[in-house]
Amino acid sequence: MISITKNADTSERLLKLFQELLNSVPEGTATLGSKRTKNNDGTIVWLTPASKSAAEFGAHSEDGELSPIDVFFGSGTTFELNGDVDKLLELVRSLGLAVISGRCEQRFGFLGVRGKIRLDGGKVYRCTDYFHPRLYPRTVLYQPYDYGSGKS
């Protein structure tokens, strides 16, 4: 049984936000997934695009009073967000809309992955994850979820 805490409410709100993101794209361009964490102490929710050239987008929140929200996209870039829950959820929405619109990229280097998400208005969120070695560096520029679908 899950205890009702301030952050259990955050998990419910996060799931609702991802449902809204899914509803913002044409039908069939993405699917929504969610699950409890392995230790049943948090929630993970994600959008998987139908297009292989678009980036997966997801978030994770732990049950507890002051837990951050982790946002991830593509193949392993994760941002840890801390602060007021209402502001964090609005930021997750903005980041999600940017990923859905294809305004994100990942640079796979020799020792790590550097991810970028460009929000409306020009603000860029960046994160580098080390110890993900790649023999051949490359940059992946992700496409919008509805890219090439013929749907609007």
C-alpha positions as CSV (number, residue, x, y, z in Angstrom):
1,M,0.0,0.0,0.0
2,I,1.3,3.5,-0.9
3,S,1.2,6.0,1.8
4,I,-0.4,9.4,0.9
5,T,2.4,12.0,1.0
6,K,2.9,15.3,-0.6
7,N,5.0,13.6,-3.3
8,A,2.6,10.8,-4.0
9,D,0.3,13.7,-5.1
10,T,3.3,14.9,-7.2
11,S,3.4,11.4,-8.9
12,E,-0.3,11.6,-9.7
13,R,0.2,15.2,-11.1
14,L,3.2,14.0,-13.1
15,L,1.2,11.2,-14.7
16,K,-1.6,13.6,-15.5
17,L,0.9,16.0,-17.1
18,F,2.3,13.3,-19.3
19,Q,-1.3,12.3,-20.3
20,E,-1.7,16.0,-21.4
21,L,1.6,15.8,-23.3
22,L,0.4,12.7,-25.1
23,N,-2.9,14.3,-25.9
24,S,-1.0,17.2,-27.5
25,V,0.5,15.0,-30.3
26,P,-1.4,13.4,-33.2
27,E,-2.8,9.9,-32.3
28,G,-0.4,7.1,-32.9
29,T,2.8,9.3,-32.8
30,A,3.6,8.3,-29.2
31,T,2.7,5.9,-26.3
32,L,2.6,6.6,-22.6
33,G,4.1,4.3,-20.1
34,S,4.3,4.3,-16.3
35,K,5.4,2.1,-13.5
36,R,6.4,2.1,-9.8
37,T,10.1,2.0,-9.1
38,K,11.8,-1.3,-8.3
39,N,11.5,-0.6,-4.5
40,N,7.9,0.8,-4.9
41,D,9.1,4.1,-3.5
42,G,8.5,6.3,-6.6
43,T,6.9,6.6,-10.0
44,I,8.5,6.6,-13.5
45,V,6.5,7.9,-16.4
46,W,7.6,8.3,-20.1
47,L,6.5,9.0,-23.6
48,T,7.9,6.7,-26.3
49,P,7.6,8.2,-29.8
50,A,6.6,6.0,-32.8
51,S,9.4,7.5,-34.8
52,K,12.9,6.1,-34.2
53,S,14.3,9.6,-35.0
54,A,12.5,11.2,-32.1
55,A,13.6,11.2,-28.5
56,E,11.9,9.3,-25.6
57,F,11.0,11.7,-22.8
58,G,10.3,10.8,-19.2
59,A,10.4,11.8,-15.6
60,H,10.8,10.1,-12.2
61,S,9.6,11.2,-8.8
62,E,10.2,9.6,-5.4
63,D,7.6,9.4,-2.6
64,G,8.6,11.8,0.1
65,E,8.3,15.3,1.2
66,L,11.3,17.0,-0.5
67,S,12.1,14.7,-3.4
68,P,13.4,16.1,-6.7
69,I,12.0,15.3,-10.1
70,D,14.4,13.6,-12.5
71,V,13.7,14.3,-16.2
72,F,15.3,12.1,-18.9
73,F,15.3,12.0,-22.7
74,G,16.9,10.2,-25.6
75,S,19.5,7.6,-24.6
76,G,20.5,8.5,-21.1
77,T,20.6,12.2,-20.5
78,T,19.0,13.0,-17.0
79,F,18.4,16.3,-15.4
80,E,17.7,16.5,-11.7
81,L,15.2,19.3,-10.9
82,N,14.7,20.7,-7.4
83,G,12.4,23.4,-6.1
84,D,8.7,24.2,-5.8
85,V,6.6,21.3,-7.1
86,D,4.3,23.6,-9.1
87,K,7.2,25.3,-10.8
88,L,8.9,22.0,-11.4
89,L,5.9,20.5,-13.1
90,E,5.6,23.6,-15.3
91,L,9.3,23.1,-16.3
92,V,8.7,19.4,-17.0
93,R,5.8,20.4,-19.3
94,S,8.1,22.9,-21.1
95,L,10.9,20.4,-21.4
96,G,8.5,17.8,-22.7
97,L,7.0,20.1,-25.3
98,A,10.5,20.9,-26.5
99,V,11.4,17.2,-26.8
100,I,8.1,16.5,-28.6
101,S,8.9,19.4,-31.0
102,G,12.4,18.0,-31.7
103,R,14.3,20.7,-30.0
104,C,16.8,18.4,-28.3
105,E,20.1,16.7,-29.1
106,Q,22.7,14.5,-27.6
107,R,26.5,14.5,-28.2
108,F,28.0,11.1,-27.5
109,G,31.7,11.7,-26.8
110,F,34.6,9.4,-25.9
111,L,33.7,9.5,-22.1
112,G,30.2,10.8,-21.8
113,V,27.0,12.1,-23.2
114,R,26.0,15.7,-23.3
115,G,22.3,16.5,-23.8
116,K,20.6,19.7,-24.6
117,I,17.0,20.8,-24.7
118,R,16.1,24.2,-26.2
119,L,12.9,25.8,-24.7
120,D,10.8,28.4,-26.4
121,G,12.4,31.8,-25.8
122,G,15.9,30.4,-26.3
123,K,16.7,29.0,-22.8
124,V,18.8,25.9,-23.1
125,Y,19.0,23.1,-20.5
126,R,22.3,21.1,-20.6
127,C,23.5,18.1,-18.8
128,T,26.6,15.9,-19.1
129,D,26.7,12.3,-18.0
130,Y,30.2,10.8,-17.7
131,F,31.4,7.3,-18.0
132,H,29.4,6.3,-21.0
133,P,32.3,5.6,-23.3
134,R,31.9,5.6,-27.1
135,L,34.5,4.6,-29.6
136,Y,33.1,6.9,-32.3
137,P,31.8,10.3,-31.1
138,R,28.6,11.5,-32.8
139,T,25.8,13.9,-32.4
140,V,22.1,12.9,-32.6
141,L,19.7,15.7,-33.5
142,Y,16.2,14.4,-32.6
143,Q,13.2,15.0,-34.8
144,P,9.7,16.0,-33.7
145,Y,7.3,13.3,-32.7
146,D,5.1,13.8,-35.8
147,Y,8.0,14.2,-38.2
148,G,7.2,12.5,-41.5
149,S,3.9,11.2,-40.3
150,G,1.9,13.4,-42.6
151,K,-0.3,14.3,-39.6
152,S,-0.7,17.8,-38.2
